[in-house]
Amino acid sequence: MNSPYAVELDHIHTAFGAHRVHRDISLHLPAGEIVGLVGASGSGKTTLLREMMGLEYPSRGHVRVLGEEVADTCALDCRQRRNHIGVLFQGGALFSALSVFDNIALPLRELGIDDEGLIGQLVCMRLAMVGLNAHDAMLMPAELSGGMVKRAALARALILEPELLLLDEPTSGLDPVASEDFVSLLRELHHELNFTVVMVTHDLHILRDLCDKIAVLADGRLIAFAPLIEVLKIDHPFIGEFFQNHRARRVFNAMESDHG
Ligand SMILES: Nc1ncnc2c1ncn2[C@@H]1O[C@H](COP(=O)(O)OP(=O)(O)OP(=O)(O)O)[C@@H](O)[C@H]1O
């Protein structure tokens, strides 16, 4: 990649029929950072992630991912680019008919790799990275706890060593302990592998503890893109509602006093 930015969005407008979701969004995400994407329900967060993956196209504007224009590439380039993007969407989205092992191995097999010894080695490495063992690998998704589903889905998202990881509500449905474990795991893996992360999340602890910057969508526009401490100072009704309610104040107070 020859750009300092993992994702570049320039003047994105997205409409579904008469429904305008994005109105002139420009956002450049530096490579190697963890960015949290926040906004009210229906503000177009998931659609923005889908546009980064090339699964959806904006009505106007440019999306560049890992230095390449998304709309301009042919199907083959698009598939090649997707090999550099790891994705973990809500619910983990493991294939229920495949074991954990086969779910994690799937992107390798889809690439045409048929050396089962190599596949076994790569899957075992990723299993160990996310804290799962050989016994877990033989289980079916229905036999896993919520935290294990997320770990298995993360292992699959990382199997091709992506430069960019897109996560949609990665801790939704997890209890606080499993959620904290998942956040620690993500922090360690990010430190080790240095990928860029774009993550839709409402989880205040993730925003506080993990994200380098927060991008906030409201009224179809990007109203903030800054470290959390700066976002908290912005005077906007959505920021007031989301970041300055009782619960949020308890989570963020310690941080604000640390920064004076
Ligand atoms: N393929 C589609 N066709 C029509 N409308 C769509 C389509 N995809 C998304 N939308 C609409 O676009 C808007 C934004 O959807 P999106 O899922 O991106 O929002 P979101 O911010 O991720 O919401 P949530 O936090 O509830 O998941 C919603 O009103 C949704 O109904």
The ligand as an SDF file (V2000), in Angstrom:
LIG
                    3D

 31 33  0  0  0  0  0  0  0  0999 V2000
  -29.8710   -2.1790    0.8760 N   0  0  0  0  0  0  0  0  0  0  0  0
  -30.6460   -1.2410    1.4280 C   0  0  0  0  0  0  0  0  0  0  0  0
  -31.8070   -0.8600    0.8370 N   0  0  0  0  0  0  0  0  0  0  0  0
  -32.5780    0.1060    1.3660 C   0  0  0  0  0  0  0  0  0  0  0  0
  -32.3010    0.7550    2.5070 N   0  0  0  0  0  0  0  0  0  0  0  0
  -31.1740    0.4120    3.1440 C   0  0  0  0  0  0  0  0  0  0  0  0
  -30.2920   -0.6010    2.6490 C   0  0  0  0  0  0  0  0  0  0  0  0
  -29.2400   -0.7060    3.4960 N   0  0  0  0  0  0  0  0  0  0  0  0
  -29.4550    0.1850    4.4890 C   0  0  0  0  0  0  0  0  0  0  0  0
  -30.6120    0.8490    4.2770 N   0  0  0  0  0  0  0  0  0  0  0  0
  -31.1420    1.9200    5.1180 C   0  0  0  0  0  0  0  0  0  0  0  0
  -30.1180    2.8660    5.3050 O   0  0  0  0  0  0  0  0  0  0  0  0
  -30.1200    3.3730    6.6350 C   0  0  0  0  0  0  0  0  0  0  0  0
  -28.7730    3.1390    7.2820 C   0  0  0  0  0  0  0  0  0  0  0  0
  -28.6220    1.7450    7.5400 O   0  0  0  0  0  0  0  0  0  0  0  0
  -27.3590    1.1810    8.3290 P   0  0  0  0  0  0  0  0  0  0  0  0
  -27.6040   -0.2720    8.5690 O   0  0  0  0  0  0  0  0  0  0  0  0
  -26.1240    1.5550    7.5930 O   0  0  0  0  0  0  0  0  0  0  0  0
  -27.4470    2.0140    9.6720 O   0  0  0  0  0  0  0  0  0  0  0  0
  -26.6560    1.8050   11.0380 P   0  0  0  0  0  0  0  0  0  0  0  0
  -26.1820    3.1430   11.4580 O   0  0  0  0  0  0  0  0  0  0  0  0
  -25.6210    0.7420   10.8800 O   0  0  0  0  0  0  0  0  0  0  0  0
  -27.8350    1.3050   11.9910 O   0  0  0  0  0  0  0  0  0  0  0  0
  -27.8330    0.3320   13.2870 P   0  0  0  0  0  0  0  0  0  0  0  0
  -27.0170    1.0280   14.3600 O   0  0  0  0  0  0  0  0  0  0  0  0
  -29.2700    0.2510   13.6480 O   0  0  0  0  0  0  0  0  0  0  0  0
  -27.2370   -0.9960   12.8660 O   0  0  0  0  0  0  0  0  0  0  0  0
  -31.2830    2.6750    7.3530 C   0  0  0  0  0  0  0  0  0  0  0  0
  -32.3990    3.5360    7.3200 O   0  0  0  0  0  0  0  0  0  0  0  0
  -31.5240    1.4420    6.5220 C   0  0  0  0  0  0  0  0  0  0  0  0
  -32.8670    1.0430    6.5860 O   0  0  0  0  0  0  0  0  0  0  0  0
  1  2  1  0
  2  3  1  0
  2  7  2  0
  3  4  2  0
  4  5  1  0
  5  6  2  0
  6  7  1  0
  6 10  1  0
  7  8  1  0
  8  9  2  0
  9 10  1  0
 10 11  1  0
 11 12  1  0
 11 30  1  0
 12 13  1  0
 13 14  1  0
 13 28  1  0
 14 15  1  0
 15 16  1  0
 16 17  2  0
 16 18  1  0
 16 19  1  0
 19 20  1  0
 20 21  2  0
 20 22  1  0
 20 23  1  0
 23 24  1  0
 24 25  2  0
 24 26  1  0
 24 27  1  0
 28 29  1  0
 28 30  1  0
 30 31  1  0
M  END
$$$$
